[in-house]
């Protein structure tokens, strides 16, 4: 069977199995999808996202149905098929294909991939359909099968957020909204929503007061996602794709009580791919240095600025080694969007949970500490530094900043009262110090705004 006007489903399943196997081997989903043939990429991306969101349940099912692990090329296709057959929960999207069609096409793909295993795959998948209720119930007794995250990740969230760990895990398996940032130099969020409506595309302005104050009414959420190329005004620089939580960085750094003056010297220390750099320049006339250690990713910063018709100095360099790139002139403000586990954006990048290892948290927390220590002396007295991570782990957020403040000497940092702290995605009954936005959902982030005394 073919997808409507597209490649055969068996071929999509086969390619998806290759992608999922490579992710399990430690490769990035983004990099893998970029190498998929263009005619297969949309279908493989959709199937890969679904399979990785439910990979923990699929692994549990395969262990129930075939306790002896089959060869890797067989196992990866079985896992993809079982993930796609996993019954949706409340609020989840229905499976993308009828179950018997999916089984038939998975077996057809297996005949091409491993002919000797086709009958085995057929037996495993049809047994699942016969015994589904009992098998699903058994798999849900194990944490990884119930929450579709590695056990170490589940245990860390239990410790960090004892009241909310389940909501965070379950929420990470839902598709995120497509959120836009309207270029403040080109128009308003209200006008852009009206223009979309005239074109028949539904959208809402995120104008809840806390967000309106920080985001200045430029955050728009689409009713249905669409390809970036089809986004009205994108190519002309009128709008960018950026999560609502990520859109808080620029307004926080610019400040509301004592805003940065025009021409202020600003460092975006880990700038790629450039969304936050561009947002700063959309909101104010600044002298911005966009720095990143990866020259390949840095090229995306330049592309973003060109599309939006903005200018900044773009430079390659390790922010932990200022002697290699700093000209000695102190900065009025520094944005440190530090490398992290990306535990707050797993809805958008479902491979992250399977790529990370428990010791990555400690390793990345050390890099974050080194960055804070290296960049703080570059700040003018009275200047401000915004520390940010797209993580929900406390070691990369509140604990990191607590430790930095405790070991700081002269010119010690003062935490701004406006610092949001941990922004948790769609969590009810948040503990003190946790900001929650109920509609629409946003990614998990941490922000701490520090002033140099």
N, C-alpha and C positions, 0 to 999 in steps of 0.2 A: 504493500500500500504506500502511496506517496502522500506527503504533505500537500495541501492544496497548492497547485502550480509550483511545486518545489521538488527537491530530491526525494528519492525513496526513503521511507522511514528506516528501513534496515541499514541503509548507508549512514544516515544520521546517527543511529544508535552505535554503529561500529566506530565512527569517528569520536563520538562522545565517550565511549569506553576508553579509547586511546588517551583522550584528554584527562579523564578522571584518574586513570592509572598514572599519568605523569604528575598530576597534583599529589597523589599519594606518595610519589617518589620524591617530592620536594620542589616541584616547579610551579611557577606562578600561573594562575589561570589567565590573567591578562596577556602574558607573553604567549601562552599556548594558543589562545583564540586568535591572536594576530597572525598566526601561521596557518590557520585553517583556511582552505580555499574559500573565496568570497561567496560562491553560490551555496556553500554549506554553513557559513558562519552564523547567520541568524538562528537557524534551527539548532545547531550544536550549542550555541551560547545558552539558549533557553533550556535545553535539556541538561546541560552541564550545571547550570545554576540550580535546577530542581534536584538533580542527583546529589550535589554536594550539600544542599540544605538538609537532605534526608539520608545522608550517608551512614550516620550512626545507626539508624533503624535498619537500613539495608544490610549493614554488616552483622547486626544481631540476627536478622532473618536468615542470612546465608549460613551462619553458624548453627542455627537450628535445623536448617534443611540439608546442609552438607557439612557435617562437623569436620571432615578432613578437607582442608583448603584445596581447591582445584588450582591448576596452573594459573599464573597471573593473567595471561591473556583471556582465559575463560572467566576467572573471578571478576575482572573489571566489568565485563559485559553483563554478568549476572547481577552485580551490584547496581549498575545503572537501571536494569529492568526492574529489580526489586524496589529501588527507590521510587521509580515512576508508578509502581503498583501500590505503594504504601497508601493506606486510606487517609484522605484529608481530614483534618480536625475542624472544629468550628471556626469559621472565618477564613479557612484556607481555600485556595482556588481548587477546582476539580482537577482530576488527572487530565493531562493534555490529550490522551488518546484512549479509546475504549480498551478495556483490559485484554480481551481476546485478540484484538488487533495487535496490541503491544506484544503479547506473548508470541504470536505468529511471526511478527517482524523481528523480534529478538532472536528467535530460533533461526530465522533465515540469515540474520547477521552472523550467528554462531557458525552456520554451515560454511560461510566464507572465511571466517576467522579461524576456526578450529573444527573441521568437519567431524572428527571423532567425538566431539563433545556435544553435538547438536541434540542427540537423544537425551543426554544427561540434562542439558539446559531445559529442554521441553518438560521433562519429568519434574524438575525442581520447581519451575514456574507454575505448572498446572497443579502441583501439590499445594503450593501456596494459595492458589485460588480456592481450592477445596477446603483447606484448613485455616483460612485466613484469620478468623476471630481468635482461635486458640493461639496461633503463632504470634499475632500482634500483641495479645495480652502478655505472653511470655516475654517478648522483647521489651515491652514497656516496664518490666520490673527492674531492668538494668538501667543505671543513670545515662549511659551513652546512648542506649536505644530510645530512652524516653525524651532526651533533650538534644540529641544530635550535636554534641560537642565532646571533645576529649575529656576524660575523667579529671585530669589536672585542672582544666579550665573550669569545670563545674565546681570543684572543691575550692578554687580561688575565689570565685564569685560568692560562694556560700560564706567564706570568711569576710570578704569585703562588704557584702551587702546581704546580711542574714535575713532581712525582711523582704528583699526584692529579687533574690537570685533566680527564682523560677520564672518570674515575669521577664527578666532580662534574657534568659536563655530561650524561652518560647518566642519572645518578640523578635529575636534575631533570625527566626526562620520565616518571617513574613517579608513580602516584597516591599521595598521602601518606596515612598512617593518620589516623583520627579519634581525637584524644587529648583526654581530659577532665581537669579539675582538680576534685577533690571538695572542697567547702567544709569546711575544718577545724573550723569552728564548728558544723557540722551532722552530721558523721560521719567515718568513716575510709574509705580506699580499699578496704581488705579487705572491709568490710561492704557497700560499694556494689557491688563485683564479685559478691558473693554474692547480693545482691538482683537484679542483672541476670540471673544464672544462673537464678534461680527464675522469671524472666519469659521465659526461653528466649533470652536475648541473650548471646552470648559476649563476654567481655572478660578482660583480664589486667591485673594490677597491676605497674607498672614499679618493681620493688623491688631492682634491681641496687644494690649498696652505695653507689656514688657518688651515684646519684640519690636513694636513700633518705635519705642524710644531708642533701642540699640540699632535696629536695622533700617530705620528711617523710611519705613513703608515701601521697601523695594523688593520684598520677598514674595514670590508668587509660586503657588503649588498647582500643578496640572492635575485635572481630573483623571486623565489617562496618560501614561508615558508615551513618548513618540521619539523617533530617531532625531538626533541632533540636527541633521541636515534638513529635516522638515520643520524645524523650529523657526517660527516667524521672527525675523530680525537678527537671528544668531550670526549669520555671516557678515552682517553689517555692523556688528558690535553693539547692538542694542540690549543684548541679554546674554547671560552666561548660566551654565548649569552649576549649582553649588548648594549643598545641603544647608538647611536653615541654621543648624548649630554652627557650622563652619562660617556662616555669614556674620557671626558675632565678633570675630577677631578684629576686623578693621575698625568698627565703631568703638570697641573697647579700648584699643590702643590710641585712637584719636582723642577719646575722652569727651565728656559732656560738661563737667564742671569747669575745667581749665583745658580747653581743646588745644591741640598742637597749633602753633602759628603757621601761616603760609611759608613755604620754603624750608620747613623743618627737615633736618637730616635724619632719615629713618633707615634702619637695617632690617631687611627680611632675611633672617639668617639661614633658613632651610626652605628656599623659596619655591622650588619645583612642586607642582607643575605651573604655579603662577596665579592661582585663583585669588589668594589673599593679597598678593602684591597688587594685582589689578584693582581689587576692591578698595584698597587704600588710595590709589590714584583716582578712582572714580569719585571718592568722597572729598578729597582735599588736594591742593597743590603742594606737593612734597618733593624733596630731593631723596629719592629712594635708591638704595643699593640692594639689588636682588642677588643673593649669594646662594650657591648650592655646590655640593661636592661632586655631583654627577653631571658631567658636560652633556651627556645625551639627554637627560631629563631637563637640563637647563635650557636646551633648545626649545622645549615646549613653553617655557616662560616667555621667551622672545616671540614665539608665535601668538601666544595669548595677548601680549601687549600690542602687537601689530594689528590683530583683529579688532581690538578695542580702541585703537588709535591713541595709545598711551605711551609714555616714555619713562624709562628707568635705566639705571646703569646695571647691566647684567654681567656677573662675574663668577667664574668657577673658583672654588676654594673651600677648604675644610674650616668650618666655623670654630672648631676646637683649636685651630692654629692661626690666630690673628696675625702673627708676624709674617705669614706668607702672603697676606692680601690687604691688611688694614693700612691706611695711609696716615694713621696717627690722629686724625680729627675725630673727636668724640661724637657720639650720636645723641640726638634729642630723644629718640625712642627706638626700641628694638623689639621686633616680633620674632619669637623663638617657637616655631611650630615644630617641635622636636620629633625625631624618629621614635616610633613606639610600636607596640604590638598590633596596633589597629584593631584592638578588641571592641571598639565602639562602632565600627563600620562593617561588621560581618554580614549585615543584611545586603550590603552592596557588593561585598567581596566574600562570598561564602567559602572560598578556598582557604582564607586566612586561618580559620580555626584548626584546619587539618595540616597547615604548613608550620604553625608555631609549635615550639616545644616549651616545656615548663621553665627551663633555664634561660630562655630568651628574655623573660621578664627581667631577670637580674642583669643580664648583659645590656639590654636596652636602657634600663634605669641608670646604669653606670655611664653610658653615653650621654644621657640627659643631664646627669650631674656634672659631667665634664663640660658640656656646652654652657650650662649656667655659670660655672666657675670661670670659663674663658671669656664669656661675653659681658659679664657684669662690669669689669673694669673699663670697657669701651663706652660706657654710658656716662653722659654728663651728670654732675650733681644736680639733683632735681629732675632728672630724666626718668623715663618709665620703660619697663620691660614687661611684655606680655608673654607669659609661658603658656603654651597650649599643647595638648596631645589629643588625638582621636582615640582615646582609650577609656575604659570604665574601670581599669584596675587601679587601686589606690596607690600602689607602689610607683606608678607613673604619673600620679596626680597629687593628691593632698599630702601623701607621705614624702614625695619628692620635694615639694615646696617647704614642708616643715623642716626637713633635714637641711635644705639650703639656707633657710633663715637662721637656723641654729648655729651653723658653722661660719656665717658671714661675720666679718669684722667691721672695719671703718666703712662708713657709707652704707651701713646695713640696710637691707630692703624693708620697706613698710608695705604690708598687704593692703591694697585699696579695698574699701568697704563695698565697692561695686563689683568686686570679683565674683563671678558666678560659681566658681568651684566646679564640682562635678555636675554636668548636665546629663542626666540619665534619660534614655528614650522611653517615653510613655510608661511611667511607673506611678501607681497610685500610692498615696500615703507616704510620701517621701520623708526621710528623716531630716533633721535640721541641717542646713547647709547644702541641700541638694535642690537644684532648680528643676522643675518639671513643666513640660509643655504638652498639653493633652491633644491638641489638634493643630496641624497634623503631626504625625510622629517625626522625630528627627534623630540623627545619629547621636551616639554617645561621645561626649567631649569633656575636657577639663580645661578651665581657664583660671589663671592667677595673674592679676595685674599688680606689679611691684613698682614702688617708687624708691628712687635712690635718695636717701636723706643727706 
